Amino acid sequence: MSTKTRTVLTAGVLAVALGLGVTAQASAGASRSVTGDPSDNLTRVADFYGAYIDAESDLDGSGGLPTALRAYYIDPTYLKALKAWENREHADGVLRAQNTPLKWKVTGNGTARNHTEAVVTLTWSRNTTTKLYVDMSRGTHKIIHIGTKGLGNK
């Protein structure tokens, strides 16, 4: 190794050791918060999709949690229709897919006299998303429809 190379290398190591020319700050970042209201249908749809996707993507095996979440959040009559759709399409009716998304987002899409509609955007990869319309009864707070169109646009 030449003297010049050794000098440059030593100066570089010394600069890093002393922090010269490099600014590094340890920061915890801004705090995030999430709020919810069990009587708010949009919160309930977000809670359901968050828990369902977590359970489906659990590497240790989610056991019966997805089934239990379905039983709790989805109207029993619609659950039968959802199972029929799954048997026909060979896919998960909640996600309308055969795999689990990387991310999800829930946005309100309005309310009608008897239900609230939410748009669930599922992110599958960097450039691939799908949108599902999820309708929830205002009276029972149960999901009564999941599809590519809302109940108002059937």
C-alpha positions as CSV (number, residue, x, y, z in Angstrom):
1,M,0.0,0.0,0.0
2,S,1.5,3.4,-0.9
3,T,2.0,6.1,1.6
4,K,-0.5,8.3,-0.2
5,T,-3.2,5.5,0.0
6,R,-2.4,4.9,3.6
7,T,-2.7,8.6,4.4
8,V,-6.1,8.9,2.7
9,L,-7.4,5.7,4.3
10,T,-6.2,6.9,7.8
11,A,-7.7,10.3,7.3
12,G,-11.0,8.7,6.2
13,V,-11.1,6.4,9.2
14,L,-10.2,9.3,11.5
15,A,-12.9,11.5,10.0
16,V,-15.5,8.8,10.6
17,A,-14.3,8.2,14.1
18,L,-14.4,11.9,15.0
19,G,-17.6,12.5,13.1
20,L,-16.0,15.0,10.8
21,G,-18.0,15.7,7.7
22,V,-20.7,13.3,8.8
23,T,-23.8,14.3,10.6
24,A,-25.8,11.5,12.3
25,Q,-28.7,12.1,14.6
26,A,-30.4,9.6,16.6
27,S,-34.1,10.3,16.5
28,A,-37.1,8.3,17.6
29,G,-39.2,10.1,15.0
30,A,-42.5,11.6,15.4
31,S,-45.0,9.8,17.5
32,R,-47.9,8.2,15.7
33,S,-51.4,7.7,17.1
34,V,-54.4,5.7,16.0
35,T,-57.8,6.3,17.4
36,G,-61.0,4.4,17.1
37,D,-64.6,4.3,18.2
38,P,-66.4,0.9,18.4
39,S,-69.7,2.6,17.5
40,D,-68.2,4.0,14.3
41,N,-68.6,1.7,11.3
42,L,-65.5,3.0,9.5
43,T,-63.4,2.2,12.6
44,R,-64.9,-1.2,12.7
45,V,-64.1,-2.0,9.0
46,A,-60.5,-0.8,9.6
47,D,-60.3,-2.9,12.7
48,F,-61.6,-6.0,10.9
49,Y,-59.3,-5.7,7.9
50,G,-56.3,-4.9,10.1
51,A,-56.8,-7.9,12.3
52,Y,-57.8,-10.2,9.5
53,I,-54.8,-9.4,7.4
54,D,-52.5,-9.7,10.4
55,A,-54.0,-13.2,11.2
56,E,-53.8,-14.3,7.6
57,S,-50.1,-13.2,7.3
58,D,-49.0,-14.6,10.6
59,L,-46.0,-16.8,9.9
60,D,-46.6,-18.9,13.0
61,G,-50.0,-19.9,11.8
62,S,-53.1,-18.0,12.8
63,G,-55.2,-21.0,13.8
64,G,-58.8,-20.2,13.9
65,L,-58.5,-16.4,14.2
66,P,-59.6,-15.5,10.7
67,T,-62.7,-17.7,11.1
68,A,-63.4,-16.1,14.5
69,L,-63.0,-12.6,13.1
70,R,-65.4,-13.4,10.2
71,A,-68.0,-14.7,12.7
72,Y,-67.7,-11.6,14.8
73,Y,-67.6,-8.9,12.1
74,I,-69.7,-10.4,9.2
75,D,-73.4,-10.7,9.2
76,P,-74.3,-14.5,9.3
77,T,-76.5,-14.3,6.2
78,Y,-73.8,-12.5,4.2
79,L,-71.2,-15.0,5.6
80,K,-73.1,-17.8,3.8
81,A,-73.0,-15.8,0.5
82,L,-69.3,-15.1,1.1
83,K,-68.5,-18.8,1.5
84,A,-70.4,-19.6,-1.6
85,W,-68.4,-17.0,-3.5
86,E,-65.2,-18.5,-2.2
87,N,-66.2,-22.0,-3.2
88,R,-67.0,-20.8,-6.7
89,E,-63.9,-18.5,-7.2
90,H,-61.3,-20.5,-5.1
91,A,-60.2,-17.3,-3.4
92,D,-60.5,-15.6,0.0
93,G,-63.8,-13.6,-0.2
94,V,-62.7,-11.0,2.4
95,L,-59.6,-10.1,0.3
96,R,-61.0,-11.2,-3.1
97,A,-57.6,-12.8,-3.7
98,Q,-55.6,-16.0,-3.2
99,N,-52.8,-14.3,-1.2
100,T,-52.4,-11.7,1.5
101,P,-51.8,-8.0,0.8
102,L,-48.7,-6.1,2.0
103,K,-50.7,-3.1,3.2
104,W,-54.3,-1.9,3.5
105,K,-56.1,1.5,3.8
106,V,-59.7,2.1,4.7
107,T,-61.5,5.3,3.5
108,G,-65.1,6.3,4.1
109,N,-67.3,6.4,1.0
110,G,-70.6,7.7,2.5
111,T,-73.6,6.4,4.4
112,A,-77.1,5.4,3.4
113,R,-80.1,5.1,5.5
114,N,-79.2,1.7,6.8
115,H,-75.5,1.1,6.0
116,T,-72.0,2.7,5.8
117,E,-69.8,2.2,2.9
118,A,-66.0,2.0,3.0
119,V,-63.4,1.6,0.3
120,V,-60.6,-0.8,1.3
121,T,-57.5,-0.3,-0.8
122,L,-55.2,-3.4,-0.7
123,T,-51.6,-3.0,-1.7
124,W,-50.1,-6.2,-3.2
125,S,-46.8,-4.8,-4.5
126,R,-45.2,-1.4,-5.2
127,N,-47.5,-0.7,-8.1
128,T,-50.4,-3.0,-7.6
129,T,-53.5,-2.2,-5.6
130,T,-57.1,-3.2,-5.6
131,K,-60.2,-1.5,-4.2
132,L,-63.0,-3.3,-2.4
133,Y,-66.3,-1.8,-1.4
134,V,-67.3,-2.9,2.1
135,D,-70.8,-2.1,3.4
136,M,-71.6,-2.4,7.1
137,S,-75.0,-2.2,8.7
138,R,-75.6,0.8,10.8
139,G,-77.9,-1.1,13.1
140,T,-75.9,-4.3,13.8
141,H,-72.4,-3.0,12.9
142,K,-71.9,-6.2,10.8
143,I,-70.5,-6.4,7.3
144,I,-73.3,-7.0,4.9
145,H,-71.4,-6.8,1.6
146,I,-67.8,-7.0,0.1
147,G,-67.3,-6.5,-3.6
148,T,-65.8,-4.5,-6.4
149,K,-68.9,-2.2,-6.3
150,G,-70.8,-0.9,-3.3
151,L,-74.4,-1.8,-2.5
152,G,-75.5,1.5,-4.1
153,N,-73.8,0.6,-7.4
154,K,-74.6,-3.1,-7.7
